[in-house]
Structure formats: structure tokens, C-alpha cells
């Protein structure tokens, strides 16, 4: 069984790049697939051409060049700084994460990180769409 979850930073508590959302109904997916991400870019960010999406409750499967587990998904930034980094599954590559928490998720934490691992500057609302497979 599959469900689609829309994650909007405007619905969360915190900043647009470091927030959490309390879920009304707990979920316990086995696989999470990133379908879409829309991240506003910082005009002064020169740390690299991508963003890390860190959602610890959904598993951590992305490693950096030092082989450290650092994020759940990665979003390449093909846009000019000050625009928006857009990820769509159909146009790029498919990313999946295996859920490792072992229990139902009732709170979802989202941290958008720059390529250097620092928390990205809040430049506006972030939207992420994931597919949850049970």
C-alpha cells in the first residue's frame, strides 16, 4: 500500500530549514521515496551545488565524501542562487530510504543542510513530496 505525504515547512514549527511537524496519525512506512522537493536558494551560498534533506525519522541513507551518514535525500541545485532548487523524480534520479525507526512516526523532523553540512539559511517556504510504502 502507498500513500503520498506533502511536507510543507509553513505547516511546521521552527524555521523553513529546520522544523518539525506533529502528525495527526502515526505512520510506519517500510520505504520512503522522494518524489519532489522545492527549496529556495540563498544568494550567498557558495558551499556547493546541492542540499541535503535530513529527516531522521525516515532513515539516513545519504553519505558524504567522507563516508559519513549525513542525510535522508540529496537535492541537486541546477538553478541560479536566489532562485529555487527543484527535484522531480521523473527528471533526475530516484531516491529511496528504508525506514529504520522500528515504530510509528508521530513527529517528523526536517533539516535542510547546505553541501558543507551547515543548516541552510531560511529563504522561504520549502515543499517536499514523498511516497510512503507500507
N, CA, C and O atoms as CSV, one atom per row, in Angstrom:
chain,resi,resn,atom,element,x,y,z
A,1,UNK,N,N,0.845,-1.171,0.000
A,1,UNK,CA,C,0.000,0.000,0.000
A,1,UNK,C,C,0.898,1.244,0.000
A,1,UNK,O,O,1.929,1.272,0.672
A,2,UNK,N,N,0.501,2.258,-0.750
A,2,UNK,CA,C,1.257,3.503,-0.847
A,2,UNK,C,C,0.408,4.691,-0.428
A,2,UNK,O,O,-0.809,4.699,-0.611
A,3,UNK,N,N,1.062,5.682,0.130
A,3,UNK,CA,C,0.450,6.977,0.415
A,3,UNK,C,C,1.440,8.053,-0.010
A,3,UNK,O,O,2.651,7.835,-0.006
A,4,UNK,N,N,0.913,9.210,-0.375
A,4,UNK,CA,C,1.747,10.356,-0.686
A,4,UNK,C,C,1.655,11.336,0.470
A,4,UNK,O,O,0.558,11.642,0.938
A,5,UNK,N,N,2.798,11.833,0.938
A,5,UNK,CA,C,2.827,12.809,2.022
A,5,UNK,C,C,3.418,14.108,1.493
A,5,UNK,O,O,4.501,14.121,0.908
A,6,UNK,N,N,2.691,15.199,1.707
A,6,UNK,CA,C,3.173,16.525,1.349
A,6,UNK,C,C,3.712,17.169,2.621
A,6,UNK,O,O,2.996,17.292,3.615
A,7,UNK,N,N,4.971,17.577,2.585
A,7,UNK,CA,C,5.626,18.207,3.735
A,7,UNK,C,C,5.864,19.664,3.371
A,7,UNK,O,O,6.636,19.965,2.460
A,8,UNK,N,N,5.203,20.566,4.080
A,8,UNK,CA,C,5.317,21.997,3.803
A,8,UNK,C,C,5.877,22.668,5.050
A,8,UNK,O,O,5.284,22.574,6.125
A,9,UNK,N,N,7.006,23.338,4.915
A,9,UNK,CA,C,7.630,23.964,6.085
A,9,UNK,C,C,6.706,24.999,6.734
A,9,UNK,O,O,6.826,25.266,7.929
A,10,UNK,N,N,5.793,25.578,5.964
A,10,UNK,CA,C,4.852,26.563,6.521
A,10,UNK,C,C,3.921,25.929,7.550
A,10,UNK,O,O,3.359,26.635,8.387
A,11,UNK,N,N,3.748,24.606,7.502
A,11,UNK,CA,C,2.909,23.892,8.468
A,11,UNK,C,C,3.686,23.466,9.711
A,11,UNK,O,O,3.100,22.942,10.658
A,12,UNK,N,N,4.995,23.687,9.712
A,12,UNK,CA,C,5.840,23.197,10.797
A,12,UNK,C,C,6.101,24.224,11.876
A,12,UNK,O,O,5.674,25.376,11.793
A,13,UNK,N,N,6.819,23.769,12.895
A,13,UNK,CA,C,7.260,24.617,13.995
A,13,UNK,C,C,8.772,24.759,13.881
A,13,UNK,O,O,9.492,23.762,13.827
A,14,UNK,N,N,9.248,25.989,13.846
A,14,UNK,CA,C,10.666,26.272,13.669
A,14,UNK,C,C,10.849,27.176,12.474
A,14,UNK,O,O,9.972,27.979,12.154
A,15,UNK,N,N,12.005,27.048,11.801
A,15,UNK,CA,C,12.257,27.843,10.601
A,15,UNK,C,C,11.909,27.007,9.372
A,15,UNK,O,O,11.577,25.829,9.500
A,16,UNK,N,N,11.980,27.595,8.203
A,16,UNK,CA,C,11.707,26.849,6.975
A,16,UNK,C,C,12.793,25.827,6.656
A,16,UNK,O,O,12.568,24.937,5.836
A,17,UNK,N,N,13.958,25.930,7.279
A,17,UNK,CA,C,15.042,24.986,7.006
A,17,UNK,C,C,15.368,24.079,8.195
A,17,UNK,O,O,16.255,23.231,8.095
A,18,UNK,N,N,14.674,24.242,9.300
A,18,UNK,CA,C,14.887,23.415,10.484
A,18,UNK,C,C,13.578,23.413,11.272
A,18,UNK,O,O,13.352,24.273,12.123
A,19,UNK,N,N,12.720,22.437,10.976
A,19,UNK,CA,C,11.378,22.439,11.563
A,19,UNK,C,C,10.922,21.022,11.879
A,19,UNK,O,O,11.545,20.041,11.473
A,20,UNK,N,N,9.815,20.942,12.616
A,20,UNK,CA,C,9.177,19.653,12.846
A,20,UNK,C,C,7.678,19.808,12.676
A,20,UNK,O,O,7.119,20.891,12.847
A,21,UNK,N,N,7.040,18.692,12.333
A,21,UNK,CA,C,5.592,18.644,12.169
A,21,UNK,C,C,5.082,17.478,13.003
A,21,UNK,O,O,5.569,16.355,12.872
A,22,UNK,N,N,4.097,17.744,13.863
A,22,UNK,CA,C,3.435,16.671,14.599
A,22,UNK,C,C,2.354,16.088,13.704
A,22,UNK,O,O,1.486,16.812,13.218
A,23,UNK,N,N,2.407,14.776,13.488
A,23,UNK,CA,C,1.456,14.112,12.606
A,23,UNK,C,C,0.203,13.732,13.387
A,23,UNK,O,O,0.291,13.247,14.515
A,24,UNK,N,N,-0.952,13.951,12.790
A,24,UNK,CA,C,-2.225,13.612,13.442
A,24,UNK,C,C,-2.352,12.103,13.596
A,24,UNK,O,O,-2.826,11.613,14.621
A,25,UNK,N,N,-1.926,11.371,12.571
A,25,UNK,CA,C,-1.955,9.906,12.583
A,25,UNK,C,C,-0.524,9.410,12.406
A,25,UNK,O,O,0.172,9.833,11.483
A,26,UNK,N,N,-0.087,8.520,13.283
A,26,UNK,CA,C,1.257,7.971,13.154
A,26,UNK,C,C,1.389,7.114,11.903
A,26,UNK,O,O,0.433,6.448,11.504
A,27,UNK,N,N,2.556,7.125,11.286
A,27,UNK,CA,C,2.814,6.314,10.093
A,27,UNK,C,C,4.029,5.430,10.343
A,27,UNK,O,O,4.932,5.792,11.098
A,28,UNK,N,N,4.039,4.273,9.703
A,28,UNK,CA,C,5.152,3.335,9.851
A,28,UNK,C,C,5.512,2.741,8.487
A,28,UNK,O,O,5.308,1.549,8.256
A,29,UNK,N,N,6.050,3.573,7.582
A,29,UNK,CA,C,6.390,3.068,6.251
A,29,UNK,C,C,7.635,2.182,6.276
A,29,UNK,O,O,8.474,2.290,7.170
A,30,UNK,N,N,7.736,1.313,5.286
A,30,UNK,CA,C,8.935,0.481,5.134
A,30,UNK,C,C,9.928,1.125,4.168
A,30,UNK,O,O,11.140,0.977,4.325
A,31,UNK,N,N,9.406,1.845,3.161
A,31,UNK,CA,C,10.242,2.519,2.164
A,31,UNK,C,C,9.703,3.921,1.943
A,31,UNK,O,O,8.490,4.124,1.891
A,32,UNK,N,N,10.601,4.888,1.813
A,32,UNK,CA,C,10.225,6.266,1.540
A,32,UNK,C,C,10.934,6.676,0.255
A,32,UNK,O,O,12.147,6.506,0.134
A,33,UNK,N,N,10.184,7.214,-0.707
A,33,UNK,CA,C,10.739,7.655,-1.979
A,33,UNK,C,C,10.511,9.148,-2.134
A,33,UNK,O,O,9.387,9.624,-1.977
A,34,UNK,N,N,11.564,9.886,-2.440
A,34,UNK,CA,C,11.438,11.309,-2.694
A,34,UNK,C,C,10.844,11.506,-4.081
A,34,UNK,O,O,11.426,11.059,-5.070
A,35,UNK,N,N,9.695,12.168,-4.167
A,35,UNK,CA,C,9.053,12.445,-5.443
A,35,UNK,C,C,9.343,13.851,-5.934
A,35,UNK,O,O,9.523,14.072,-7.131
A,36,UNK,N,N,9.390,14.809,-5.002
A,36,UNK,CA,C,9.571,16.200,-5.393
A,36,UNK,C,C,10.114,16.992,-4.209
A,36,UNK,O,O,9.829,16.678,-3.053
A,37,UNK,N,N,10.902,18.023,-4.513
A,37,UNK,CA,C,11.377,18.957,-3.491
A,37,UNK,C,C,11.518,20.328,-4.133
A,37,UNK,O,O,11.930,20.448,-5.287
A,38,UNK,N,N,11.174,21.352,-3.377
A,38,UNK,CA,C,11.225,22.737,-3.846
A,38,UNK,C,C,11.860,23.552,-2.723
A,38,UNK,O,O,11.219,23.832,-1.710
A,39,UNK,N,N,13.134,23.934,-2.913
A,39,UNK,CA,C,13.905,24.601,-1.859
A,39,UNK,C,C,14.385,25.956,-2.371
A,39,UNK,O,O,15.076,26.011,-3.388
A,40,UNK,N,N,14.038,27.050,-1.692
A,40,UNK,CA,C,14.565,28.348,-2.114
A,40,UNK,C,C,16.054,28.437,-1.815
A,40,UNK,O,O,16.496,28.029,-0.741
A,41,UNK,N,N,16.824,28.964,-2.749
A,41,UNK,CA,C,18.274,29.013,-2.597
A,41,UNK,C,C,18.734,30.368,-2.078
A,41,UNK,O,O,18.108,31.398,-2.327
A,42,UNK,N,N,19.821,30.339,-1.366
A,42,UNK,CA,C,20.431,31.527,-0.766
A,42,UNK,C,C,21.352,32.189,-1.796
A,42,UNK,O,O,22.191,31.522,-2.401
A,43,UNK,N,N,21.195,33.482,-1.990
A,43,UNK,CA,C,22.017,34.195,-2.975
A,43,UNK,C,C,23.502,34.182,-2.619
A,43,UNK,O,O,24.347,34.383,-3.491
A,44,UNK,N,N,23.826,33.946,-1.345
A,44,UNK,CA,C,25.228,33.980,-0.933
A,44,UNK,C,C,25.807,32.599,-0.615
A,44,UNK,O,O,26.943,32.509,-0.148
A,45,UNK,N,N,25.051,31.519,-0.857
A,45,UNK,CA,C,25.525,30.173,-0.537
A,45,UNK,C,C,26.496,29.687,-1.615
A,45,UNK,O,O,26.101,29.434,-2.753
A,46,UNK,N,N,27.742,29.565,-1.248
A,46,UNK,CA,C,28.745,29.075,-2.191
A,46,UNK,C,C,29.331,27.743,-1.727
A,46,UNK,O,O,30.414,27.356,-2.167
A,47,UNK,N,N,28.608,27.024,-0.822
A,47,UNK,CA,C,29.154,25.790,-0.252
A,47,UNK,C,C,29.074,24.610,-1.210
A,47,UNK,O,O,29.771,23.616,-1.006
A,48,UNK,N,N,28.249,24.687,-2.247
A,48,UNK,CA,C,28.161,23.569,-3.180
A,48,UNK,C,C,26.885,23.610,-3.986
A,48,UNK,O,O,26.033,24.471,-3.768
A,49,UNK,N,N,26.749,22.681,-4.919
A,49,UNK,CA,C,25.621,22.672,-5.839
A,49,UNK,C,C,24.494,21.751,-5.438
A,49,UNK,O,O,23.775,21.250,-6.303
A,50,UNK,N,N,24.319,21.512,-4.145
A,50,UNK,CA,C,23.221,20.647,-3.715
A,50,UNK,C,C,22.849,20.938,-2.272
A,50,UNK,O,O,23.576,21.614,-1.545
A,51,UNK,N,N,21.685,20.405,-1.873
A,51,UNK,CA,C,21.208,20.487,-0.492
A,51,UNK,C,C,20.967,19.073,0.027
A,51,UNK,O,O,20.540,18.188,-0.714
A,52,UNK,N,N,21.244,18.881,1.293
A,52,UNK,CA,C,20.882,17.643,1.971
A,52,UNK,C,C,19.523,17.825,2.626
A,52,UNK,O,O,19.267,18.860,3.242
A,53,UNK,N,N,18.642,16.824,2.499
A,53,UNK,CA,C,17.379,16.795,3.236
A,53,UNK,C,C,17.550,15.762,4.343
A,53,UNK,O,O,17.625,14.564,4.074
A,54,UNK,N,N,17.612,16.222,5.575
A,54,UNK,CA,C,17.818,15.333,6.721
A,54,UNK,C,C,16.494,15.166,7.455
A,54,UNK,O,O,15.983,16.110,8.059
A,55,UNK,N,N,15.940,13.947,7.397
A,55,UNK,CA,C,14.698,13.595,8.082
A,55,UNK,C,C,14.964,12.314,8.861
A,55,UNK,O,O,14.681,11.224,8.364
A,56,UNK,N,N,15.502,12.424,10.070
A,56,UNK,CA,C,15.981,11.241,10.793
A,56,UNK,C,C,14.926,10.163,11.004
A,56,UNK,O,O,15.259,8.979,11.033
A,57,UNK,N,N,13.677,10.543,11.152
A,57,UNK,CA,C,12.618,9.551,11.362
A,57,UNK,C,C,12.382,8.685,10.129
A,57,UNK,O,O,11.825,7.592,10.236
A,58,UNK,N,N,12.805,9.168,8.954
A,58,UNK,CA,C,12.607,8.418,7.709
A,58,UNK,C,C,13.850,7.652,7.278
A,58,UNK,O,O,13.876,7.085,6.186
A,59,UNK,N,N,14.871,7.627,8.111
A,59,UNK,CA,C,16.085,6.891,7.789
A,59,UNK,C,C,17.157,7.819,7.235
A,59,UNK,O,O,16.853,8.900,6.732
A,60,UNK,N,N,18.402,7.395,7.329
A,60,UNK,CA,C,19.536,8.191,6.865
A,60,UNK,C,C,20.347,7.318,5.912
A,60,UNK,O,O,21.041,6.397,6.343
A,61,UNK,N,N,20.257,7.612,4.615
A,61,UNK,CA,C,20.893,6.751,3.620
A,61,UNK,C,C,21.932,7.460,2.759
A,61,UNK,O,O,22.658,6.798,2.017
A,62,UNK,N,N,22.024,8.785,2.836
A,62,UNK,CA,C,22.991,9.527,2.021
A,62,UNK,C,C,24.282,9.705,2.811
A,62,UNK,O,O,24.267,10.154,3.957
A,63,UNK,N,N,25.396,9.346,2.182
A,63,UNK,CA,C,26.717,9.538,2.791
A,63,UNK,C,C,27.445,10.647,2.057
A,63,UNK,O,O,27.260,10.839,0.855
A,64,UNK,N,N,28.272,11.372,2.789
A,64,UNK,CA,C,29.093,12.403,2.140
A,64,UNK,C,C,30.390,11.767,1.639
A,64,UNK,O,O,30.560,10.552,1.739
A,65,UNK,N,N,31.303,12.575,1.101
A,65,UNK,CA,C,32.547,12.039,0.532
A,65,UNK,C,C,33.491,11.459,1.580
A,65,UNK,O,O,34.465,10.789,1.237
A,66,UNK,N,N,33.205,11.716,2.861
A,66,UNK,CA,C,33.990,11.127,3.947
A,66,UNK,C,C,33.360,9.832,4.446
A,66,UNK,O,O,33.805,9.262,5.442
A,67,UNK,N,N,32.310,9.364,3.741
A,67,UNK,CA,C,31.570,8.143,4.084
A,67,UNK,C,C,30.806,8.271,5.396
A,67,UNK,O,O,30.538,7.270,6.060
A,68,UNK,N,N,30.456,9.499,5.770
A,68,UNK,CA,C,29.641,9.735,6.965
A,68,UNK,C,C,28.167,9.783,6.558
A,68,UNK,O,O,27.812,10.450,5.586
A,69,UNK,N,N,27.311,9.078,7.300
A,69,UNK,CA,C,25.873,9.159,7.050
A,69,UNK,C,C,25.405,10.544,7.462
A,69,UNK,O,O,25.571,10.946,8.613
A,70,UNK,N,N,24.821,11.272,6.520
A,70,UNK,CA,C,24.540,12.680,6.785
A,70,UNK,C,C,23.102,13.103,6.478
A,70,UNK,O,O,22.638,14.101,7.031
A,71,UNK,N,N,22.381,12.378,5.617
A,71,UNK,CA,C,21.053,12.858,5.227
A,71,UNK,C,C,20.166,11.720,4.747
A,71,UNK,O,O,20.612,10.585,4.575
A,72,UNK,N,N,18.907,12.053,4.537
A,72,UNK,CA,C,17.929,11.108,4.016
A,72,UNK,C,C,17.898,11.166,2.489
A,72,UNK,O,O,17.833,10.133,1.823
A,73,UNK,N,N,17.946,12.384,1.940
A,73,UNK,CA,C,17.941,12.589,0.488
A,73,UNK,C,C,18.884,13.730,0.145
A,73,UNK,O,O,19.310,14.484,1.019
A,74,UNK,N,N,19.205,13.848,-1.141
A,74,UNK,CA,C,20.020,14.969,-1.626
A,74,UNK,C,C,19.294,15.598,-2.816
A,74,UNK,O,O,18.720,14.895,-3.648
A,75,UNK,N,N,19.326,16.928,-2.886
A,75,UNK,CA,C,18.683,17.662,-3.971
A,75,UNK,C,C,19.740,18.496,-4.681
A,75,UNK,O,O,20.318,19.411,-4.094
A,76,UNK,N,N,19.988,18.177,-5.941
A,76,UNK,CA,C,20.941,18.963,-6.731
A,76,UNK,C,C,20.361,20.337,-7.017
A,76,UNK,O,O,19.158,20.480,-7.236
A,77,UNK,N,N,21.219,21.340,-7.015
A,77,UNK,CA,C,20.780,22.699,-7.324
A,77,UNK,C,C,21.259,23.071,-8.714
A,77,UNK,O,O,22.429,23.393,-8.919
A,78,UNK,N,N,20.334,23.023,-9.670
A,78,UNK,CA,C,20.640,23.402,-11.043
A,78,UNK,C,C,20.267,24.848,-11.317
A,78,UNK,O,O,20.593,25.384,-12.376
A,79,UNK,N,N,19.580,25.487,-10.366
A,79,UNK,CA,C,19.097,26.855,-10.554
A,79,UNK,C,C,20.151,27.863,-10.105
A,79,UNK,O,O,21.094,27.523,-9.391
A,80,UNK,N,N,19.975,29.085,-10.531
A,80,UNK,CA,C,20.846,30.166,-10.075
A,80,UNK,C,C,20.572,30.435,-8.608
A,80,UNK,O,O,19.446,30.262,-8.143
A,81,UNK,N,N,21.594,30.857,-7.874
A,81,UNK,CA,C,21.395,31.215,-6.474
A,81,UNK,C,C,20.362,32.332,-6.393
A,81,UNK,O,O,20.324,33.216,-7.249
A,82,UNK,N,N,19.539,32.286,-5.378
A,82,UNK,CA,C,18.458,33.245,-5.240
A,82,UNK,C,C,17.197,32.790,-5.950
A,82,UNK,O,O,16.196,33.506,-5.946
A,83,UNK,N,N,17.228,31.604,-6.564
A,83,UNK,CA,C,16.062,31.026,-7.226
A,83,UNK,C,C,15.567,29.861,-6.370
A,83,UNK,O,O,15.544,29.973,-5.145
A,84,UNK,N,N,15.174,28.756,-6.981
A,84,UNK,CA,C,14.720,27.587,-6.226
A,84,UNK,C,C,15.361,26.330,-6.782
A,84,UNK,O,O,15.419,26.138,-7.996
A,85,UNK,N,N,15.845,25.469,-5.886
A,85,UNK,CA,C,16.361,24.163,-6.271
A,85,UNK,C,C,15.158,23.223,-6.362
A,85,UNK,O,O,14.444,23.032,-5.378
A,86,UNK,N,N,14.937,22.647,-7.520
A,86,UNK,CA,C,13.774,21.793,-7.759
A,86,UNK,C,C,14.256,20.363,-8.017
A,86,UNK,O,O,15.165,20.138,-8.816
A,87,UNK,N,N,13.638,19.409,-7.335
A,87,UNK,CA,C,13.894,17.993,-7.586
A,87,UNK,C,C,12.588,17.374,-8.036
A,87,UNK,O,O,11.559,17.554,-7.384
A,88,UNK,N,N,12.614,16.645,-9.146
A,88,UNK,CA,C,11.466,15.838,-9.544
A,88,UNK,C,C,11.979,14.470,-9.932
A,88,UNK,O,O,12.963,14.351,-10.662
A,89,UNK,N,N,11.328,13.458,-9.453
A,89,UNK,CA,C,11.766,12.081,-9.674
A,89,UNK,C,C,11.876,11.761,-11.158
A,89,UNK,O,O,12.803,11.063,-11.570
A,90,UNK,N,N,10.944,12.260,-11.969
A,90,UNK,CA,C,10.916,11.910,-13.389
A,90,UNK,C,C,12.087,12.506,-14.161
A,90,UNK,O,O,12.528,11.922,-15.151
A,91,UNK,N,N,12.593,13.644,-13.733
A,91,UNK,CA,C,13.638,14.330,-14.485
A,91,UNK,C,C,15.044,14.004,-14.010
A,91,UNK,O,O,16.002,14.235,-14.747
A,92,UNK,N,N,15.196,13.481,-12.813
A,92,UNK,CA,C,16.525,13.260,-12.265
A,92,UNK,C,C,16.730,11.787,-11.934
A,92,UNK,O,O,16.618,10.935,-12.815
A,93,UNK,N,N,17.021,11.484,-10.705
A,93,UNK,CA,C,17.246,10.106,-10.298
A,93,UNK,C,C,16.332,9.778,-9.121
A,93,UNK,O,O,15.960,10.659,-8.345
A,94,UNK,N,N,15.983,8.522,-9.001
A,94,UNK,CA,C,15.082,8.093,-7.936
A,94,UNK,C,C,15.872,7.892,-6.655
A,94,UNK,O,O,16.952,7.301,-6.660
A,95,UNK,N,N,15.319,8.393,-5.555
A,95,UNK,CA,C,15.952,8.218,-4.251
A,95,UNK,C,C,14.965,7.546,-3.310
A,95,UNK,O,O,13.813,7.964,-3.198
A,96,UNK,N,N,15.428,6.507,-2.640
A,96,UNK,CA,C,14.598,5.835,-1.648
A,96,UNK,C,C,15.381,5.673,-0.356
A,96,UNK,O,O,16.611,5.629,-0.350
A,97,UNK,N,N,14.643,5.588,0.724
A,97,UNK,CA,C,15.236,5.371,2.031
A,97,UNK,C,C,14.448,4.276,2.722
A,97,UNK,O,O,13.220,4.250,2.640
A,98,UNK,N,N,15.132,3.377,3.398
A,98,UNK,CA,C,14.459,2.335,4.153
A,98,UNK,C,C,14.227,2.831,5.563
A,98,UNK,O,O,15.158,3.269,6.238
A,99,UNK,N,N,12.991,2.764,6.004
A,99,UNK,CA,C,12.607,3.248,7.333
A,99,UNK,C,C,13.248,2.373,8.400
A,99,UNK,O,O,13.112,1.150,8.372
A,100,UNK,N,N,13.944,3.000,9.341
A,100,UNK,CA,C,14.703,2.222,10.320
A,100,UNK,C,C,14.291,2.470,11.769
A,100,UNK,O,O,14.884,1.887,12.677
A,101,UNK,N,N,13.315,3.300,12.004
A,101,UNK,CA,C,12.970,3.675,13.371
A,101,UNK,C,C,12.406,2.520,14.190
A,101,UNK,O,O,12.672,2.429,15.388
A,102,UNK,N,N,11.631,1.638,13.564
A,102,UNK,CA,C,11.093,0.499,14.278
A,102,UNK,C,C,9.776,0.760,14.978
A,102,UNK,O,O,9.270,-0.126,15.666
A,103,UNK,N,N,9.212,1.920,14.832
A,103,UNK,CA,C,7.921,2.248,15.426
A,103,UNK,C,C,7.223,3.296,14.594
A,103,UNK,O,O,7.798,3.846,13.654
A,104,UNK,N,N,5.982,3.571,14.944
A,104,UNK,CA,C,5.213,4.568,14.196
A,104,UNK,C,C,5.787,5.964,14.424
A,104,UNK,O,O,6.186,6.316,15.534
A,105,UNK,N,N,5.818,6.745,13.355
A,105,UNK,CA,C,6.295,8.125,13.420
A,105,UNK,C,C,5.122,9.021,13.788
A,105,UNK,O,O,4.095,9.004,13.109
A,106,UNK,N,N,5.262,9.796,14.844
A,106,UNK,CA,C,4.225,10.767,15.201
A,106,UNK,C,C,4.728,12.199,15.062
A,106,UNK,O,O,3.936,13.141,15.092
A,107,UNK,N,N,6.037,12.369,14.910
A,107,UNK,CA,C,6.638,13.678,14.669
A,107,UNK,C,C,7.670,13.516,13.564
A,107,UNK,O,O,8.457,12.569,13.571
A,108,UNK,N,N,7.662,14.443,12.614
A,108,UNK,CA,C,8.609,14.417,11.517
A,108,UNK,C,C,9.494,15.648,11.600
A,108,UNK,O,O,9.004,16.777,11.593
A,109,UNK,N,N,10.805,15.423,11.680
A,109,UNK,CA,C,11.791,16.494,11.734
A,109,UNK,C,C,12.395,16.663,10.342
A,109,UNK,O,O,12.707,15.677,9.674
A,110,UNK,N,N,12.559,17.909,9.907
A,110,UNK,CA,C,13.165,18.185,8.607
A,110,UNK,C,C,14.222,19.267,8.792
A,110,UNK,O,O,13.939,20.348,9.310
A,111,UNK,N,N,15.454,18.958,8.357
A,111,UNK,CA,C,16.536,19.944,8.372
A,111,UNK,C,C,17.106,20.004,6.964
A,111,UNK,O,O,17.530,18.986,6.417
A,112,UNK,N,N,17.114,21.195,6.379
A,112,UNK,CA,C,17.719,21.410,5.072
A,112,UNK,C,C,19.150,21.873,5.327
A,112,UNK,O,O,19.376,22.889,5.984
A,113,UNK,N,N,20.127,21.107,4.793
A,113,UNK,CA,C,21.537,21.429,5.022
A,113,UNK,C,C,22.201,21.836,3.717
A,113,UNK,O,O,21.859,21.335,2.646
A,114,UNK,N,N,23.151,22.750,3.822
A,114,UNK,CA,C,24.000,23.095,2.691
A,114,UNK,C,C,24.956,21.939,2.410
A,114,UNK,O,O,25.046,20.998,3.197
A,115,UNK,N,N,25.660,22.011,1.300
A,115,UNK,CA,C,26.604,20.959,0.934
A,115,UNK,C,C,27.710,20.785,1.967
A,115,UNK,O,O,28.276,19.697,2.084
A,116,UNK,N,N,28.030,21.846,2.725
A,116,UNK,CA,C,29.070,21.734,3.749
A,116,UNK,C,C,28.537,21.189,5.078
A,116,UNK,O,O,29.284,21.081,6.050
A,117,UNK,N,N,27.248,20.848,5.116
A,117,UNK,CA,C,26.642,20.274,6.319
A,117,UNK,C,C,25.993,21.279,7.245
A,117,UNK,O,O,25.309,20.884,8.189
A,118,UNK,N,N,26.186,22.573,7.006
A,118,UNK,CA,C,25.549,23.597,7.847
A,118,UNK,C,C,24.065,23.718,7.501
A,118,UNK,O,O,23.655,23.409,6.382
A,119,UNK,N,N,23.271,24.166,8.460
A,119,UNK,CA,C,21.847,24.364,8.213
A,119,UNK,C,C,21.684,25.509,7.219
A,119,UNK,O,O,22.274,26.575,7.391
A,120,UNK,N,N,20.885,25.285,6.182
A,120,UNK,CA,C,20.685,26.287,5.137
A,120,UNK,C,C,19.984,27.516,5.700
A,120,UNK,O,O,19.190,27.421,6.636
A,121,UNK,N,N,20.287,28.662,5.119
A,121,UNK,CA,C,19.634,29.909,5.506
A,121,UNK,C,C,18.163,29.850,5.119
A,121,UNK,O,O,17.822,29.375,4.036
A,122,UNK,N,N,17.299,30.326,5.994
A,122,UNK,CA,C,15.856,30.355,5.730
A,122,UNK,C,C,15.574,31.424,4.676
A,122,UNK,O,O,15.641,32.620,4.960
A,123,UNK,N,N,15.260,30.984,3.460
A,123,UNK,CA,C,14.960,31.910,2.370
A,123,UNK,C,C,13.501,31.829,1.938
A,123,UNK,O,O,13.118,32.421,0.929
A,124,UNK,N,N,12.672,31.088,2.706
A,124,UNK,CA,C,11.259,30.953,2.364
A,124,UNK,C,C,10.791,29.524,2.509
A,124,UNK,O,O,11.561,28.636,2.877
A,125,UNK,N,N,9.516,29.310,2.215
A,125,UNK,CA,C,8.874,28.011,2.416
A,125,UNK,C,C,9.496,26.913,1.560
A,125,UNK,O,O,9.877,27.136,0.411
A,126,UNK,N,N,9.587,25.730,2.146
A,126,UNK,CA,C,10.104,24.530,1.500
A,126,UNK,C,C,8.950,23.548,1.343
A,126,UNK,O,O,8.176,23.340,2.278
A,127,UNK,N,N,8.836,22.949,0.169
A,127,UNK,CA,C,7.828,21.913,-0.048
A,127,UNK,C,C,8.516,20.628,-0.496
A,127,UNK,O,O,9.376,20.640,-1.376
A,128,UNK,N,N,8.118,19.518,0.128
A,128,UNK,CA,C,8.699,18.202,-0.180
A,128,UNK,C,C,7.545,17.226,-0.321
A,128,UNK,O,O,6.606,17.257,0.474
A,129,UNK,N,N,7.604,16.349,-1.336
A,129,UNK,CA,C,6.584,15.314,-1.512
A,129,UNK,C,C,7.291,13.970,-1.506
A,129,UNK,O,O,8.237,13.748,-2.262
A,130,UNK,N,N,6.821,13.073,-0.642
A,130,UNK,CA,C,7.394,11.736,-0.558
A,130,UNK,C,C,6.297,10.699,-0.706
A,130,UNK,O,O,5.135,10.946,-0.384
A,131,UNK,N,N,6.695,9.517,-1.209
A,131,UNK,CA,C,5.783,8.374,-1.281
A,131,UNK,C,C,6.144,7.431,-0.149
A,131,UNK,O,O,7.304,7.047,-0.001
A,132,UNK,N,N,5.161,7.058,0.644
A,132,UNK,CA,C,5.350,6.123,1.750
A,132,UNK,C,C,4.823,4.768,1.305
A,132,UNK,O,O,3.667,4.658,0.896
A,133,UNK,N,N,5.658,3.736,1.381
A,133,UNK,CA,C,5.251,2.387,1.023
A,133,UNK,C,C,5.225,1.543,2.287
A,133,UNK,O,O,6.194,1.504,3.045
A,134,UNK,N,N,4.095,0.864,2.503
A,134,UNK,CA,C,3.895,0.070,3.715
A,134,UNK,C,C,4.069,-1.400,3.433
A,134,UNK,O,O,3.937,-2.222,4.341
